[in-house]
Amino acid sequence: MVTDTTGGIQNPAIQNILNRKSVRSFTDEPIKKEEIEILLRAAMASPSAVNQQPWAFIVIDDRKVLQQLSDRLPFAKMVSKAPLAIVVCGDPDKSIYGKDFWIQDCSAASENLLLAVEALGLGAVWTSTYPDEERINTVRAILHLPKNVYPLNLIPIGHPLNEHHPKEKYREENIHYNKW
């Protein structure tokens, strides 16, 4: 039985948010260049503190690079089977009001990217890099990142191999009004 995670909401934009899911298995069908541009445009449309936009995106479709990342990152093994991955990076030097705002800004960009993946009928999963120093250094070495740029995450993207369903995450016990 599949649980309805939309709560009966009929608004397509809200349904897209509520239907977003983590997909870890992909077909070998490539992602179209037009779809990649849509994903990147959606990511860059996200909010950013004082509109500093401290993000950079590394689009990876080279099988050798995808395999290297899969081999060296403990929680990103599915990258070897994905036709595409995007690494969302942050440059703290672009955040003039606080060096750590890049984390929130790049997280918002990542979520926009994941929602665009869902809207296009693709699948993806957020695999963390930051703040683990070993993972950061691994991604830096493989992708030749400058020292001032931090990889927040690695998002493998592809056409889902199987049918995937969103998890019900709504929990009334996590809601408080006006005070704890």
C-alpha positions as CSV (number, residue, x, y, z in Angstrom):
1,M,0.0,0.0,0.0
2,V,1.3,3.4,-1.0
3,T,0.6,6.2,1.6
4,D,-0.7,9.5,0.2
5,T,1.9,12.0,1.3
6,T,0.1,14.9,-0.3
7,G,-2.7,15.1,2.4
8,G,-5.2,15.5,-0.4
9,I,-3.6,18.7,-1.6
10,Q,-4.4,19.3,-5.3
11,N,-1.9,22.2,-6.0
12,P,0.7,20.7,-8.5
13,A,3.6,22.8,-7.1
14,I,2.8,21.6,-3.5
15,Q,2.3,18.0,-4.7
16,N,5.8,18.2,-6.3
17,I,7.3,19.2,-3.0
18,L,5.4,16.5,-1.1
19,N,6.3,13.8,-3.7
20,R,10.0,14.4,-3.6
21,K,11.9,11.3,-2.8
22,S,15.4,9.9,-2.6
23,V,16.3,7.7,-5.5
24,R,19.4,5.6,-5.4
25,S,19.1,3.3,-8.4
26,F,19.1,4.5,-12.0
27,T,18.8,3.3,-15.6
28,D,21.7,4.1,-17.9
29,E,19.6,6.5,-20.0
30,P,21.5,9.9,-20.2
31,I,20.1,13.1,-18.9
32,K,19.4,15.6,-21.7
33,K,21.4,18.8,-21.9
34,E,18.1,20.8,-21.7
35,E,17.2,19.0,-18.5
36,I,20.6,19.8,-16.9
37,E,20.1,23.5,-17.7
38,I,16.6,23.4,-16.1
39,L,18.1,21.8,-13.0
40,L,20.8,24.4,-12.7
41,R,18.4,27.3,-13.4
42,A,16.1,26.0,-10.6
43,A,19.1,25.6,-8.2
44,M,20.2,29.2,-8.9
45,A,16.7,30.5,-8.4
46,S,16.9,29.7,-4.7
47,P,17.0,32.4,-2.0
48,S,20.5,33.6,-0.9
49,A,21.5,35.8,2.0
50,V,21.8,39.3,0.7
51,N,21.7,37.8,-2.8
52,Q,25.4,36.9,-2.5
53,Q,24.8,33.6,-4.4
54,P,28.0,31.9,-3.0
55,W,27.4,28.7,-5.0
56,A,29.1,26.9,-7.8
57,F,27.9,23.7,-9.5
58,I,30.1,21.0,-10.9
59,V,28.2,18.9,-13.5
60,I,29.7,15.4,-13.8
61,D,28.8,13.0,-16.7
62,D,32.3,11.5,-17.2
63,R,32.0,7.8,-16.2
64,K,35.6,7.7,-14.9
65,V,35.0,10.6,-12.6
66,L,31.6,9.2,-11.4
67,Q,33.4,5.9,-10.7
68,Q,36.2,7.6,-8.7
69,L,33.7,9.4,-6.6
70,S,31.7,6.2,-6.0
71,D,34.9,4.3,-5.1
72,R,36.1,6.9,-2.6
73,L,33.0,8.2,-0.9
74,P,31.4,5.8,1.6
75,F,27.8,6.9,1.2
76,A,27.8,7.6,-2.5
77,K,28.2,4.2,-4.1
78,M,25.1,4.8,-6.3
79,V,27.0,7.4,-8.2
80,S,28.7,4.7,-10.2
81,K,25.4,3.8,-11.8
82,A,24.1,7.4,-12.3
83,P,24.4,9.0,-15.7
84,L,25.0,12.4,-14.0
85,A,25.9,14.0,-10.7
86,I,26.0,17.6,-9.6
87,V,28.3,18.7,-6.8
88,V,26.9,21.8,-5.1
89,C,29.8,23.9,-3.8
90,G,30.1,27.0,-1.7
91,D,32.6,29.8,-1.7
92,P,32.6,31.5,1.8
93,D,34.5,34.4,0.3
94,K,31.3,35.5,-1.5
95,S,29.3,35.8,1.7
96,I,30.1,39.3,2.9
97,Y,27.9,39.2,6.0
98,G,29.2,36.0,7.4
99,K,31.4,33.2,6.2
100,D,28.9,30.4,7.0
101,F,25.9,31.8,5.1
102,W,27.1,29.7,2.1
103,I,25.9,26.6,3.9
104,Q,22.3,27.8,4.0
105,D,22.4,29.3,0.6
106,C,23.8,26.1,-1.0
107,S,21.3,24.0,0.9
108,A,18.5,26.0,-0.5
109,A,20.0,25.6,-4.0
110,S,20.3,21.9,-3.4
111,E,16.6,21.6,-2.4
112,N,15.5,23.6,-5.5
113,L,17.6,21.3,-7.6
114,L,16.0,18.2,-6.0
115,L,12.5,19.6,-6.5
116,A,13.3,20.3,-10.2
117,V,14.5,16.7,-10.5
118,E,11.1,15.5,-9.2
119,A,9.2,17.9,-11.5
120,L,11.1,16.4,-14.5
121,G,10.3,12.8,-13.5
122,L,13.9,12.1,-12.7
123,G,15.4,10.7,-9.5
124,A,18.2,11.9,-7.2
125,V,19.5,11.7,-3.7
126,W,21.5,14.1,-1.6
127,T,24.8,12.6,-0.4
128,S,26.6,14.7,2.1
129,T,30.2,15.9,1.8
130,Y,30.4,18.9,4.2
131,P,31.3,19.0,7.1
132,D,33.2,15.7,6.9
133,E,36.9,16.7,6.3
134,E,37.8,13.4,4.7
135,R,34.9,13.6,2.2
136,I,35.6,17.3,1.5
137,N,39.3,16.5,0.7
138,T,38.3,13.5,-1.4
139,V,35.9,15.6,-3.6
140,R,38.4,18.5,-3.7
141,A,41.2,16.2,-4.9
142,I,39.1,14.4,-7.6
143,L,37.5,17.6,-8.9
144,H,40.4,19.9,-8.4
145,L,38.5,22.4,-6.3
146,P,40.2,25.5,-5.1
147,K,41.0,25.6,-1.4
148,N,38.4,28.3,-0.7
149,V,35.6,26.3,-2.2
150,Y,33.7,23.7,-0.2
151,P,31.7,20.8,-1.7
152,L,28.4,20.7,0.3
153,N,27.0,17.6,-1.3
154,L,27.1,15.3,-4.3
155,I,23.7,14.7,-6.0
156,P,23.6,11.7,-8.3
157,I,20.8,12.1,-10.9
158,G,19.1,9.8,-13.3
159,H,16.0,8.1,-14.6
160,P,14.7,5.9,-11.7
161,L,15.4,2.2,-12.3
162,N,12.3,1.1,-10.3
163,E,9.2,2.8,-8.9
164,H,10.0,4.8,-5.9
165,H,7.5,6.3,-3.4
166,P,7.9,9.3,-1.1
167,K,8.0,8.7,2.7
168,E,5.3,10.2,4.9
169,K,7.3,12.8,7.0
170,Y,4.5,14.9,8.4
171,R,4.6,14.7,12.2
172,E,2.2,16.8,14.3
173,E,4.4,16.3,17.4
174,N,7.1,18.5,15.6
175,I,4.8,21.5,15.4
176,H,4.6,24.2,18.1
177,Y,2.5,27.4,18.0
178,N,3.7,30.6,19.6
179,K,6.0,28.8,22.1
180,W,7.5,25.4,22.7
